[in-house]
Amino acid sequence: MTVKPLADRVLVKNDKAETKTASGIIIPEAAQEKTQTATVVSVGPGTEEEKITVKAGDRIMYDKYAGTQVKIDGEDHLILKMADIIAVIE
């Protein structure tokens, strides 16, 4: 399925949460924190007020409670507003 965001929206795929600590302790799925980093899958055209400044393939950080969860081809994705993206990870 192809999903094309509208206006100032960005479709991202969440990064996987860490399953082990640095010392090797395995973290159960129920105790893992929600990751706030993702990879951009596709972007909308933007609006006059809000320009799109990311592109497909960029890794980003976003606000903790932002966006709408969607499942595409069995995988979790998130649709964010451009304003909810707080940084590009280089």
ZALUM-817897 format. One record per atom (N, C-alpha, C): residue number from 0; residue in three letters; atom name; x, y, z. Coordinates in pm, 1 decimal, always signed. Example, Ala and Ser with C-alpha at 12.3 -4.5 7.8 and 13.67 -1.06 7.14 Angstrom:
<pts>
{0, ALA, N, {+1319.0, -569.0, +780.0}}
{0, ALA, CA, {+1230.0, -450.0, +780.0}}
{0, ALA, C, {+1320.0, -330.0, +780.0}}
{1, SER, N, {+1285.0, -225.0, +708.0}}
{1, SER, CA, {+1367.0, -106.0, +714.0}}
{1, SER, C, {+1290.0, +3.0, +787.0}}
</pts>
This chain:
<pts>
{0, MET, N, {+83.9, -116.3, +0.0}}
{0, MET, CA, {+0.0, +0.0, +0.0}}
{0, MET, C, {+89.8, +124.4, +0.0}}
{1, THR, N, {+53.0, +225.3, -80.5}}
{1, THR, CA, {+126.8, +350.6, -85.1}}
{1, THR, C, {+46.9, +458.4, -12.3}}
{2, VAL, N, {+112.1, +528.7, +78.0}}
{2, VAL, CA, {+47.8, +636.6, +152.6}}
{2, VAL, C, {+122.4, +764.7, +121.7}}
{3, LYS, N, {+51.7, +865.2, +72.3}}
{3, LYS, CA, {+110.6, +995.1, +38.6}}
{3, LYS, C, {+52.2, +1099.8, +134.1}}
{4, PRO, N, {+133.1, +1155.1, +223.7}}
{4, PRO, CA, {+84.2, +1256.1, +317.3}}
{4, PRO, C, {+37.2, +1382.8, +243.9}}
{5, LEU, N, {-57.8, +1452.9, +303.1}}
{5, LEU, CA, {-109.6, +1577.3, +247.5}}
{5, LEU, C, {-56.8, +1696.4, +325.9}}
{6, ALA, N, {-61.1, +1813.5, +261.8}}
{6, ALA, CA, {-24.2, +1942.6, +323.8}}
{6, ALA, C, {+112.2, +1933.5, +393.2}}
{7, ASP, N, {+116.6, +1967.7, +522.6}}
{7, ASP, CA, {+244.3, +1972.9, +594.9}}
{7, ASP, C, {+267.8, +1847.2, +678.3}}
{8, ARG, N, {+220.4, +1733.2, +629.5}}
{8, ARG, CA, {+234.9, +1607.0, +702.0}}
{8, ARG, C, {+354.6, +1527.1, +648.5}}
{9, VAL, N, {+411.2, +1443.9, +736.9}}
{9, VAL, CA, {+527.3, +1361.5, +704.6}}
{9, VAL, C, {+499.7, +1219.9, +755.2}}
{10, LEU, N, {+519.6, +1119.3, +670.5}}
{10, LEU, CA, {+504.2, +979.4, +709.0}}
{10, LEU, C, {+640.7, +925.6, +749.3}}
{11, VAL, N, {+649.3, +869.0, +870.0}}
{11, VAL, CA, {+776.3, +817.1, +920.6}}
{11, VAL, C, {+757.9, +674.8, +972.4}}
{12, LYS, N, {+867.7, +600.2, +973.0}}
{12, LYS, CA, {+869.5, +466.2, +1031.1}}
{12, LYS, C, {+953.2, +473.6, +1157.6}}
{13, ASN, N, {+892.6, +436.4, +1268.7}}
{13, ASN, CA, {+961.6, +443.4, +1397.6}}
{13, ASN, C, {+1084.1, +354.1, +1399.8}}
{14, ASP, N, {+1190.5, +402.8, +1464.6}}
{14, ASP, CA, {+1308.8, +321.5, +1487.8}}
{14, ASP, C, {+1275.0, +218.9, +1594.5}}
{15, LYS, N, {+1343.8, +108.0, +1591.9}}
{15, LYS, CA, {+1322.0, +2.6, +1691.5}}
{15, LYS, C, {+1375.6, +47.5, +1827.6}}
{16, ALA, N, {+1302.4, +14.4, +1932.6}}
{16, ALA, CA, {+1346.6, +44.7, +2068.7}}
{16, ALA, C, {+1461.4, -49.7, +2105.7}}
{17, GLU, N, {+1548.5, -1.9, +2192.6}}
{17, GLU, CA, {+1660.5, -83.2, +2238.1}}
{17, GLU, C, {+1606.9, -202.3, +2317.6}}
{18, THR, N, {+1659.9, -320.8, +2288.8}}
{18, THR, CA, {+1616.5, -440.7, +2359.9}}
{18, THR, C, {+1717.6, -485.2, +2465.1}}
{19, LYS, N, {+1835.8, -420.1, +2465.6}}
{19, LYS, CA, {+1941.0, -452.2, +2562.9}}
{19, LYS, C, {+2001.7, -323.6, +2616.1}}
{20, THR, N, {+2043.0, -326.4, +2740.9}}
{20, THR, CA, {+2115.6, -212.8, +2796.8}}
{20, THR, C, {+2261.8, -224.0, +2754.4}}
{21, ALA, N, {+2339.0, -120.6, +2782.2}}
{21, ALA, CA, {+2481.6, -121.4, +2747.9}}
{21, ALA, C, {+2555.2, -234.9, +2818.3}}
{22, SER, N, {+2508.0, -274.2, +2935.8}}
{22, SER, CA, {+2574.2, -381.9, +3010.8}}
{22, SER, C, {+2523.2, -520.3, +2972.4}}
{23, GLY, N, {+2426.9, -528.1, +2876.4}}
{23, GLY, CA, {+2381.8, -657.0, +2826.3}}
{23, GLY, C, {+2253.8, -710.0, +2886.3}}
{24, ILE, N, {+2189.2, -631.5, +2972.9}}
{24, ILE, CA, {+2063.7, -676.1, +3032.5}}
{24, ILE, C, {+1952.5, -661.7, +2928.1}}
{25, ILE, N, {+1872.2, -767.0, +2910.4}}
{25, ILE, CA, {+1763.6, -765.3, +2812.8}}
{25, ILE, C, {+1642.9, -694.3, +2874.0}}
{26, ILE, N, {+1587.3, -598.9, +2799.0}}
{26, ILE, CA, {+1471.7, -521.0, +2844.7}}
{26, ILE, C, {+1345.9, -584.2, +2786.0}}
{27, PRO, N, {+1248.7, -624.8, +2870.4}}
{27, PRO, CA, {+1125.2, -681.2, +2817.1}}
{27, PRO, C, {+1048.2, -575.9, +2735.8}}
{28, GLU, N, {+973.1, -620.5, +2636.8}}
{28, GLU, CA, {+902.2, -527.6, +2548.2}}
{28, GLU, C, {+810.1, -433.5, +2624.9}}
{29, ALA, N, {+744.6, -483.5, +2729.4}}
{29, ALA, CA, {+651.9, -401.0, +2806.4}}
{29, ALA, C, {+722.6, -286.8, +2879.1}}
{30, ALA, N, {+853.0, -301.4, +2907.2}}
{30, ALA, CA, {+927.1, -199.9, +2981.0}}
{30, ALA, C, {+1005.3, -105.1, +2890.5}}
{31, GLN, N, {+1005.5, -131.2, +2760.0}}
{31, GLN, CA, {+1082.6, -47.2, +2668.9}}
{31, GLN, C, {+1014.1, +88.6, +2652.2}}
{32, GLU, N, {+1095.5, +193.9, +2652.4}}
{32, GLU, CA, {+1042.3, +327.5, +2630.4}}
{32, GLU, C, {+1011.9, +348.0, +2483.7}}
{33, LYS, N, {+907.3, +426.6, +2457.0}}
{33, LYS, CA, {+872.7, +459.1, +2318.8}}
{33, LYS, C, {+984.7, +544.3, +2259.1}}
{34, THR, N, {+1035.7, +501.4, +2145.9}}
{34, THR, CA, {+1141.0, +577.2, +2079.9}}
{34, THR, C, {+1083.9, +704.3, +2018.1}}
{35, GLN, N, {+1161.9, +808.9, +2013.4}}
{35, GLN, CA, {+1118.8, +935.2, +1953.5}}
{35, GLN, C, {+1205.4, +968.5, +1833.5}}
{36, THR, N, {+1261.4, +864.5, +1772.6}}
{36, THR, CA, {+1336.7, +882.6, +1649.0}}
{36, THR, C, {+1272.8, +795.9, +1542.4}}
{37, ALA, N, {+1284.5, +840.4, +1417.8}}
{37, ALA, CA, {+1221.9, +768.5, +1307.6}}
{37, ALA, C, {+1292.4, +803.6, +1177.5}}
{38, THR, N, {+1258.9, +727.9, +1073.2}}
{38, THR, CA, {+1310.5, +754.1, +939.7}}
{38, THR, C, {+1194.9, +801.2, +852.5}}
{39, VAL, N, {+1216.5, +910.2, +779.0}}
{39, VAL, CA, {+1113.0, +966.4, +693.1}}
{39, VAL, C, {+1089.9, +872.8, +574.4}}
{40, VAL, N, {+962.7, +838.2, +550.9}}
{40, VAL, CA, {+925.4, +751.8, +438.8}}
{40, VAL, C, {+878.9, +836.9, +321.2}}
{41, SER, N, {+788.8, +931.4, +346.7}}
{41, SER, CA, {+742.1, +1022.5, +241.9}}
{41, SER, C, {+692.2, +1151.4, +305.9}}
{42, VAL, N, {+683.4, +1256.5, +224.3}}
{42, VAL, CA, {+644.2, +1388.0, +273.6}}
{42, VAL, C, {+533.8, +1446.9, +186.4}}
{43, GLY, N, {+452.1, +1533.6, +247.4}}
{43, GLY, CA, {+351.7, +1607.0, +172.3}}
{43, GLY, C, {+415.6, +1726.0, +102.2}}
{44, PRO, N, {+336.6, +1800.3, +24.7}}
{44, PRO, CA, {+391.3, +1913.2, -50.9}}
{44, PRO, C, {+419.1, +2037.0, +33.3}}
{45, GLY, N, {+370.2, +2041.3, +157.3}}
{45, GLY, CA, {+386.3, +2159.9, +241.1}}
{45, GLY, C, {+274.9, +2260.2, +214.7}}
{46, THR, N, {+277.8, +2368.9, +287.8}}
{46, THR, CA, {+180.6, +2477.6, +269.6}}
{46, THR, C, {+258.6, +2607.8, +263.2}}
{47, GLU, N, {+189.5, +2715.7, +235.1}}
{47, GLU, CA, {+257.7, +2845.7, +233.2}}
{47, GLU, C, {+310.2, +2882.1, +371.0}}
{48, GLU, N, {+237.9, +2841.6, +476.2}}
{48, GLU, CA, {+279.4, +2873.3, +612.6}}
{48, GLU, C, {+385.2, +2777.7, +666.0}}
{49, GLU, N, {+380.9, +2652.4, +622.6}}
{49, GLU, CA, {+470.4, +2549.8, +675.8}}
{49, GLU, C, {+540.0, +2476.8, +560.6}}
{50, LYS, N, {+666.9, +2506.9, +539.4}}
{50, LYS, CA, {+745.7, +2442.5, +435.1}}
{50, LYS, C, {+799.7, +2309.1, +486.5}}
{51, ILE, N, {+811.9, +2212.5, +399.2}}
{51, ILE, CA, {+869.0, +2082.8, +434.8}}
{51, ILE, C, {+1020.6, +2091.8, +420.9}}
{52, THR, N, {+1092.3, +2063.7, +530.1}}
{52, THR, CA, {+1238.1, +2077.5, +529.6}}
{52, THR, C, {+1309.9, +1943.5, +547.2}}
{53, VAL, N, {+1233.9, +1832.9, +541.2}}
{53, VAL, CA, {+1294.2, +1700.5, +546.5}}
{53, VAL, C, {+1261.4, +1626.8, +417.8}}
{54, LYS, N, {+1334.8, +1519.0, +391.7}}
{54, LYS, CA, {+1310.1, +1440.0, +270.9}}
{54, LYS, C, {+1311.7, +1292.3, +307.8}}
{55, ALA, N, {+1262.1, +1209.4, +220.2}}
{55, ALA, CA, {+1261.1, +1064.8, +242.5}}
{55, ALA, C, {+1403.3, +1017.5, +270.3}}
{56, GLY, N, {+1416.3, +932.6, +372.2}}
{56, GLY, CA, {+1546.9, +879.4, +410.1}}
{56, GLY, C, {+1611.2, +951.4, +527.6}}
{57, ASP, N, {+1566.8, +1074.0, +559.0}}
{57, ASP, CA, {+1622.0, +1147.8, +674.2}}
{57, ASP, C, {+1581.8, +1078.8, +803.7}}
{58, ARG, N, {+1673.7, +1076.6, +901.8}}
{58, ARG, CA, {+1639.7, +1031.6, +1037.0}}
{58, ARG, C, {+1605.9, +1155.0, +1117.9}}
{59, ILE, N, {+1496.5, +1148.4, +1192.8}}
{59, ILE, CA, {+1448.6, +1266.3, +1265.6}}
{59, ILE, C, {+1416.1, +1231.2, +1411.2}}
{60, MET, N, {+1404.2, +1336.6, +1492.4}}
{60, MET, CA, {+1351.5, +1326.1, +1628.6}}
{60, MET, C, {+1221.9, +1405.4, +1629.8}}
{61, TYR, N, {+1122.9, +1357.4, +1706.1}}
{61, TYR, CA, {+993.5, +1425.1, +1709.2}}
{61, TYR, C, {+941.7, +1435.2, +1852.4}}
{62, ASP, N, {+841.7, +1523.1, +1872.1}}
{62, ASP, CA, {+780.5, +1541.3, +2003.6}}
{62, ASP, C, {+722.5, +1409.5, +2054.5}}
{63, LYS, N, {+727.9, +1390.2, +2185.0}}
{63, LYS, CA, {+691.0, +1263.0, +2247.7}}
{63, LYS, C, {+549.2, +1215.7, +2216.3}}
{64, TYR, N, {+451.3, +1302.9, +2221.5}}
{64, TYR, CA, {+312.0, +1259.2, +2203.9}}
{64, TYR, C, {+253.8, +1303.8, +2070.3}}
{65, ALA, N, {+338.2, +1324.9, +1971.5}}
{65, ALA, CA, {+295.0, +1377.3, +1841.9}}
{65, ALA, C, {+249.0, +1266.1, +1747.9}}
{66, GLY, N, {+166.7, +1304.6, +1653.0}}
{66, GLY, CA, {+134.3, +1218.9, +1540.1}}
{66, GLY, C, {+21.0, +1121.5, +1560.3}}
{67, THR, N, {-8.7, +1052.6, +1450.3}}
{67, THR, CA, {-113.6, +951.7, +1445.5}}
{67, THR, C, {-51.8, +818.9, +1403.7}}
{68, GLN, N, {-71.5, +716.5, +1485.7}}
{68, GLN, CA, {-17.8, +584.0, +1454.7}}
{68, GLN, C, {-99.2, +521.1, +1341.8}}
{69, VAL, N, {-30.8, +463.0, +1243.8}}
{69, VAL, CA, {-96.1, +388.3, +1135.9}}
{69, VAL, C, {-16.2, +261.4, +1110.1}}
{70, LYS, N, {-85.8, +158.3, +1063.2}}
{70, LYS, CA, {-19.8, +32.9, +1028.1}}
{70, LYS, C, {-26.4, +20.7, +876.7}}
{71, ILE, N, {+91.4, +10.2, +812.1}}
{71, ILE, CA, {+101.3, -1.1, +667.2}}
{71, ILE, C, {+175.1, -129.8, +636.0}}
{72, ASP, N, {+111.0, -218.5, +562.4}}
{72, ASP, CA, {+168.8, -348.9, +526.7}}
{72, ASP, C, {+220.9, -422.3, +650.2}}
{73, GLY, N, {+146.7, -413.0, +760.8}}
{73, GLY, CA, {+182.2, -484.0, +882.7}}
{73, GLY, C, {+289.0, -418.4, +968.3}}
{74, GLU, N, {+339.1, -301.8, +928.2}}
{74, GLU, CA, {+442.6, -232.8, +1005.2}}
{74, GLU, C, {+389.2, -101.6, +1061.9}}
{75, ASP, N, {+433.9, -66.2, +1182.9}}
{75, ASP, CA, {+389.7, +57.0, +1247.2}}
{75, ASP, C, {+458.3, +178.5, +1186.4}}
{76, HIS, N, {+378.9, +279.8, +1156.4}}
{76, HIS, CA, {+427.0, +407.6, +1104.6}}
{76, HIS, C, {+357.6, +518.0, +1182.8}}
{77, LEU, N, {+400.3, +639.6, +1160.1}}
{77, LEU, CA, {+345.5, +755.7, +1227.7}}
{77, LEU, C, {+331.6, +867.7, +1125.6}}
{78, ILE, N, {+217.8, +937.6, +1127.6}}
{78, ILE, CA, {+201.0, +1055.2, +1043.7}}
{78, ILE, C, {+212.1, +1176.3, +1134.7}}
{79, LEU, N, {+312.6, +1260.4, +1107.6}}
{79, LEU, CA, {+341.9, +1378.7, +1189.5}}
{79, LEU, C, {+316.3, +1506.2, +1111.2}}
{80, LYS, N, {+289.7, +1614.1, +1183.5}}
{80, LYS, CA, {+293.2, +1746.7, +1123.1}}
{80, LYS, C, {+439.0, +1790.6, +1121.0}}
{81, MET, N, {+476.3, +1871.0, +1023.2}}
{81, MET, CA, {+614.8, +1919.7, +1013.4}}
{81, MET, C, {+656.2, +1990.2, +1142.6}}
{82, ALA, N, {+563.9, +2061.8, +1206.0}}
{82, ALA, CA, {+594.4, +2135.5, +1328.9}}
{82, ALA, C, {+630.7, +2043.0, +1445.8}}
{83, ASP, N, {+591.1, +1914.5, +1439.3}}
{83, ASP, CA, {+621.7, +1820.5, +1545.5}}
{83, ASP, C, {+761.6, +1761.8, +1534.8}}
{84, ILE, N, {+828.5, +1783.8, +1421.1}}
{84, ILE, CA, {+965.0, +1734.7, +1403.4}}
{84, ILE, C, {+1059.4, +1837.0, +1465.9}}
{85, ILE, N, {+1142.3, +1789.4, +1561.1}}
{85, ILE, CA, {+1226.7, +1883.9, +1634.0}}
{85, ILE, C, {+1372.2, +1883.0, +1589.8}}
{86, ALA, N, {+1415.9, +1778.2, +1517.6}}
{86, ALA, CA, {+1555.8, +1774.7, +1474.0}}
{86, ALA, C, {+1574.9, +1670.4, +1365.1}}
{87, VAL, N, {+1679.0, +1692.2, +1283.4}}
{87, VAL, CA, {+1725.8, +1594.6, +1186.5}}
{87, VAL, C, {+1854.2, +1535.5, +1243.7}}
{88, ILE, N, {+1864.5, +1403.7, +1244.3}}
{88, ILE, CA, {+1982.6, +1335.7, +1298.0}}
{88, ILE, C, {+2079.6, +1310.5, +1182.8}}
{89, GLU, N, {+2201.5, +1360.2, +1196.3}}
{89, GLU, CA, {+2301.8, +1340.0, +1091.2}}
{89, GLU, C, {+2408.4, +1243.3, +1134.2}}
</pts>
